[in-house]
Amino acid sequence: MKAREAACGVVELYQAEWCPHSHRVRQRLTELGLDFVAHQVPVDPAERTGMERATGRRSIPTLVLDDGTIVGADDEILAVLDRRFPETSEAARHRAKAVEEWPEWLRLAPSRTDGFVGSRSMAGRSSERRSEAMAEFVTVASSVEVAEGEMTGFEVGGERVAVANVGGTLYAFGNTCTHLQCSLASGELEGTTVTCPCHGSRFDVTTGALLRGPAQEPVQSYRVRVANETLQVEL
Ligand code: FES
């Protein structure tokens, strides 16, 4: 949790209407009777420079409280709101109305404190089904253009693949987060862990294993090599 130097005196939510995690936060702000200003953000986290200038973050939802405290990720935001603001007498009625108007809401929030249960992509599945016999190395870049500690995303053979350079060793994995399909190559790489820029899911770049949700499935892992000074991924 961070805080702005100067409190702005109003609750601000960086969000997008299509984001179910943003919706959870909007719903809770409504239940608590808190007025807020909603800031819409670009779809691509790489383009959220204005948001980053204001909050230090590019992932949504991000909430700036009236005292300047900055909180990210819906579960954490809901926990902070619960600690700071008492349940209002109107809250239950707002929840009942939400379910009445939009039954799909039950899928997003079976109870106010339960975790989000949303749709999940099947990223990587097509590759998993690919047989060893069919696999072949495909050139994704004419030179090794992934600097140490960096990641780059490629589109090759209909697959979105990310390549990470960890201490001089290259690792290739599915570039589509299995939560809501954000680009992992736009996220943060720390050691062998990549953190999705959208809602913070974490994956091990060496295996594609899921380390932390909200995603519930791993991403595909690919073999990668440098041959004839080109970067190649086995598809
Ligand atoms: S898209 Fe939600 S965590 Fe990656």
Boltz pocket constraint, residues with backbone or C-beta under 6 A from the ligand:
constraints:
  - pocket:
      binder: B
      contacts: [[A, 177], [A, 178], [A, 179], [A, 180], [A, 181], [A, 182], [A, 196], [A, 197], [A, 198], [A, 199], [A, 200], [A, 201], [A, 213], [A, 214], [A, 215]]
      max_distance: 6.0
